[in-house]
Amino acid sequence: MAREINFEEYNNEVLKSDKLVLIDFFATWCGPCKMLAPVIEQVSNDHEDVMVVKVDVDKNPELAVLYKVASIPTLVFLKEGKCVKEHVGFATKAEIEKMIEECK
């Protein structure tokens, strides 16, 4: 299950993860983000080898700035703490799974 994280959890868990990390940058008022949420949950449930986390850009603007998130939803893929891929806008489960495979 994807869980929402804050800046401290990002520093303590995400950056130190030995798994591929998928960060979903979202806002509660964002329509496309709401459409993407169940897709992110499916991906999270189907890929135990990937850490899937969510960042509310209104609650954690410093993380949005760190990754230069200008539009939401934005998906950021991290490997060994470094950004290896980004995607802006809605994506299907198949598209996200293809991105995961490209990043491994």
FENCOR-V319805 format. One line per field, one symbol per residue. phi: phi as a letter, one per 40 degrees, with the letter a starting at -180 (. if undefined). psi: psi as a letter, one per 20 degrees, with the letter a starting at -180 (. if undefined). burial: + if it has 9 or more other ideal C-beta (glycine too) atoms within 8 Angstrom, else -. A space follows every 10 residues. Layout:
phi = ???
psi = ???
burial = ???
This chain:
phi = .cbcbbcccd ccbccccccc bbbbcaaccc dcccccdccc ccccccbccb cbbbbccccb cccccdbfcb bbcbbbbbbf gbcbababhc acdccccccc cccc
psi = ppqpragghg hhgghjpirp popoprqhio ghhhhhghgg gggghinijp opqqoohhhm hhhgghjloh qqqppppppk iqpiqqpprq qrgggghghg hhi.
burial = -+--+---++ --+++-+--+ +++++++--+ -++-+++-++ ++++--+--+ +++++++--+ --++--+-+- -++++++++- ----+++--- +---+++-++ --+-
